[in-house]
Amino acid sequence: MDWRTKLLDPTPQARNDFTALTTPIYRGSTVVFDSQEKVSDDWQHAENGYSYGLYGTPTTLELAARIATIEGAHRTFIVPGGQAAIALVYMAFCKAGSHALVPFSAYGPNREMAEGMLRDFGVEVEAYDPLIGGDISTLIRDNTTLIWCESPGSVTMEVQDVPAIVAAAHSRDVSVALDNTYAAGVLFDAFAHDVDVSIQALTKYVGGHSDLLLGSVSSRDARAYNALGSVYRQLGLAVSPDDCSLALRGLQTLAVRLEHLEKSTLKVAHWLADHKSIAKVFHPALPTCPGHAQWQRDFKGSASVFSFLFNDDATPQQVVNFLNALAIFKIGLSWGGVTSLAVVYPDLDRPGQDFGGRLVRLNIGLESPDDLIADLEQAIAG
């Protein structure tokens, strides 16, 4: 062959018996088939073999398989982020004329999608009290096709009675999806409680270092898997194998990080709970958190994110000044990484509750908890 042709020959030249402790990064869009008869365009790579890089490379499928294993799922899809995971679930289980239920404590972009794009598509999404439990049966209609849970809830940390909600939903043949990001798929066993779909923003605890954007969508059974798969193919939710490699690396230290984060976070939360300037701490492991009894019953531990409320005499500007005075804590919206973060929610929408710009959410990182407490103390003192 001409040297120009040799440059493009994809046949491997090196030995292929290299065994390592890490998964190789497979980058590629085109899959080469042995013959024309074997050409296919099939999203079911795990079952039927690879057809196109859009549906994943071996790196992607390795991450998906590992997430499915730790969650006890039938199968898992890896998607570009947590918001993509939410969109995939909505599109798979709702159509024009459908009714869905979502807790008013859910992740903000979930609510935004419900009130924006889904409404435009003719899907009605109704917000419900996250502490409703089995009484959610009163909200289920003949056209209800999906119920979302998020436990603990975003910012206000309500812990839901997921088993009661699932029982009510399944009695009417309604599917239940859970945003299980707080629990990293392991602190709460979604599928042992018969949830149909569990999603995670792998950006948070699995990634663990604030340097990737990925999501996962795990199915309880083949029925949910097939419903998700056909939509997954049509939406073209391709992910970077490089990001998947970072997530695979993050899984290796997930247990150690979660254990350390729980201890540090509890130390900070208890300190805040005893502080004279703080009215309330919203941490699932503390009795002051809504749904604490459900957390004790259903969870194996707590994680790094929680909120607290300044006393009534604190003004919104004083809370902003507190945020700006922090030195170790950084101001940012995400969580689950190694760096401690803080952010205030001045316009938080919760029916019957007005926090008056006094609610602050913290993510506790891997810094010394004593240093974090000192940072909070100096910022509160002003």
N, C-alpha and C positions, 0 to 999 in steps of 0.2 A: 504493500500500500504506500501511496504517497505520504510524506510526513504530515501534510495538512490533514489528511484523513485520519492518520494515527492520533493526531491531537484530539480528535472527537470520538475516538473509540471508547465507549463506556465500560468495556470489559475490565473488571478489577485485575490489577497486576500484583498486588501485595498478597501475602498469605492472609487467610480469613479466619484463622484459629485463635485470634487474640481475645482473651477473656478478661474483662475488667469488672470492677465493682460498680461502675457507672454505666448508664444507658447511652449508647452513641447518639449523636445528633444527626438525624436523617433529614436533609433538606432536599426537597424535590417536588415538582408539580406533575411531570409526566411519569407514568408507570409504563415500563416496557413489558410487553407480553411475549410469550414463547411462540404464539401463532395467532393468526387472524381469528381463528375459531374461539380463542380464549379471551378476546377483547370484550370488556364489559364496562358499564358505567354505574357502579353499584355502591351505595353509601355504607353497606354492611361489611366493612372491611374485616371486622373481627370474625365474622362467620364465613365470608365468601372470598376473602383475599383482597389485595389492594387493586384499585382501579384508577384512582386519581388523587393527587396530593391534596386537593380541596377537602377530602373527607379524612385526611390524617395520614401521617407517615408512621413508621414503627415507634418513633419517639412519642408522638401524640397518643397512640394506642396504648403504649406502656403506661403513660400517666393516667389515662382513662381506666385501665385495668386496675391500677393500684388504688385509685380513688374508690372504684367499685368494691374492691376487696375490703378496705378499711370501713366503708359504710355498710357493707353487707348488701350491696345493690345487685340487681340483675345485670345491668349494663350502665355505662356512664359515657356521656358526650362531653368533650372539652370545647368550650366556646370562647370568644374573645374577651369576655368580662362578665361580671355579675349582672349587669343590665341586659346583656345579650342572653344570659340564662333566663332571666325573667321574661323577656320577649318571646323566646322559644316556647316556654311553657304556655303563655297566653295564646300564642298562635296555634299550638297543638291541641288545646282543649276548648277553645272558644271560636265561635263563628258569628256572623251577623245574626242578631236575635238572641244571642246567649246572655245569660246573667251570671256574674261572678261576684264573689265576696272577698274583700281584703281588709285586714285590720287597720284601723286608723293610725296605728303605731308602726306601720310598715315603712321600709326604706323609701325615702322621698321620691326618687325617680320611678318606683313602682306605682305610686299614687299619680304621678304626673302622666305616666303612660296610660293609666286607667282613665284619667280625665281628659286626655288629649287624643292620641292616635286611636285608642280602642273605641272611644266614643264616636270618632269619625267613621270607624269601620262598622258601627252599629252594635257594639258590645256594651252592655251596661254593667259597670263595676260599682258595687255598693260597698261603702266603708262600714265596718262593724266594730263594736267594742271588743278589744282583744281579750278581755276577761269574761266574755260571754259564756264560754264553756259549751256544755251540751244544749243550752238554750238557743244556739245558732240554728237549731232545727226550725225555729219560728221564722227565720229569714230565707230558708231554702224554698225556691219556687220550682215550678215544673220545668222551667227553662234554665235552671241553675246547672252549670256544667263544671265549675271550678271554685274551690275555696282555697284561698291562700292563708297560711300561717307564717308568722315570723316570731320566733321565741328565743331569747327575749326580744322585745320590740326595739326599733331604732330610737335611740336617744332616751326615751322614757322607760325602757327596759321591762315592760310588762311581760311576765312569763305566762304563756298560754296553757290551757288544759288541752293539749293536742289530742290525747286519747279520746276525750269526750267529743271533741269536734270531729275527729275521724269517724267515730261510731255514728254520729248523727248524719254525716255526709254519706257514708257508705250505705246506710239504711235507705237512702234515696238514690243510690247509684251515682253519686257525685264524687269526682276526683278531688284529692287534697294534695296541694303542693306546699312544701315548707322551705323557707329560706333558713338554712341551717348554718349560715356562715359563722355566727357567734360561737357555735359549738365545734367548728372545724370538722364537722361530720363525725366526730368521735365522742364529744361530751354529752350529746343527746343522740340516742339510737332511733333515727327516723323510721327505719323499716321494721324494727321490732314493735313499733307502735302503728304499723300498717299505713304509714303515709305513702302515697302513690309516687310522688316525685320529690326528691330532695335536691336543692341547688346550693351551691357555694360560690362566693366570690373568692377564687383561689388567690386573687390579689392580696388577700388579708393574711391569714395564718399559714396557709400552705406555702405561698411565696415567701412571706415572712420578713422581707427586707426592703419593701417599698420600691421594687425595681421591675415589676412585671404587672401586666393586666391579663387575667385569665378568669374563666368561670367554668363551673362543672354543672351538669344536669344528670342526675342519677335516677334510674327507674326501678320500681319495685318488682315489676314483672314484664313479661313479653308484651302484654297489651299496652302498657304505658310506653315501653321502648319503641314499639312500632308507630304509635301515635306521634311520638317525638321525632322519630327518624325521618319520616317523609317530609316534615317541615324543615328539619335540620338541613336536609339536602337542598331544598328549594331556597332557603335563605342564604346559603353559601357562607356559613360561619367558619371560615378558615382561621386557623391559629398558627402562630410561629413555633416551629419545633425548637428554636432557641429558648423561647419563653417556657415551653414545656420542660426543657432540660433544667431550667432554673427551678421550676416547681418540683420536679423529681428530686433535686438536691434539697429543696426545702422540706420535703417529706421526711428526709433522714434525720432532721433535728427537731421535727414538730413536737414529739413527746417531751423532749428536754425543755424546749422553749415554753410550751404550755404549762408545764409544772412550775417553772421559774416565774412566769408571768402571773400565774394564779396567786402565788405567795406574795409577790411584791404588790400586786394590785389590792389584795385584801389588807395589807398593812397600810397602804395609802388610804383606802376607803374607810377603815376603822378610825384612822387619825382624823379624817374629815368629819366623820359622824360625831366625833367628840368635840369638834371645834365650835366655839360660841357664835361664829359668824355664819355657820351653815345650818339651814333649816332642815334639809333632808338629803339623804344619799340614796340614789337609785342603783343598787348593786344586787343582783339576784341572790347572793348568799347572805344578804342582810334582811332582817325581818321587815324593814321599812320599804322594801321593794314590792310593788304590786305583783301578786302571784308567787310570792316566796315559797309557799307551801308546795306549789307545783314543781318549783326548782328542786326542792328537797326530795321530792318523790321521783322525779324523772331524770335528773341530770347527774353526771358522774363528776362534775367539777365546774368551776367558773373560769372565765377568761380575763382579758386585759382591759376591756372597755366598760365604762360605767359613767353615770352622770351625778351631779350634785346641784342643789338649789341654794343660793344665797338667801339670807333672811329678808323679810319684807322691806326692811329699811335700806337695803342696798339699791341704788339707782342703776339703770342700765349703763350709764356712763362709767360708774364705779366698777361695774363688771368688765367693761371694755378696758378700763385702766388696769384692772387685775390681769387680764390676758396679756396686755402689752408689757407688763412688768415682769412676766415670767422669763427666766434666763435659760433653764435647761429644757423645759417644755417648749416645743415648737408649735406654732399655730397652723393647723392643717385639718383637712376634712376626713382623711382616711384613718385606718387603725390596723392593728394586727402585726405591725412591724417592730423593729428593734428600738425605735426612737419614740420617746413619750411625746404625745400631742395633746393640745387643748383647743377647744373652739366653743363659742357661745352661740346659742340659737335664739335670736331676739324675736323671731316671728313664728315660733313653733305652733302648729295647728293641732290642738287637742280639744275635742268637744268638752265644754264645761270646765276647762282649766285654762288659766291665764298665768303663765310663769313670769310675765313682766320683764322679759329679757334677763332673767336671773339664773337661767339654767345653763350649766356648763358641762360639756362632755369631755372626758379624759380617756386617752389611751396610754396605758402604762407600758413602757418599753423595758429594755434590759439594763438601764442605768441603776445605780444604787437607790433603793427605795428611801433611804435616809436623806440622800441628796435631793430626791424629788420632793419629799416632805418639806425640807428646808426651803426649796424653791417656792412651793405653794405658800408657806408661811410668810416669807418676805413679800410676796406679791399681794397677799391678803392684807398685810400690815400697811401696805401702800408706801 
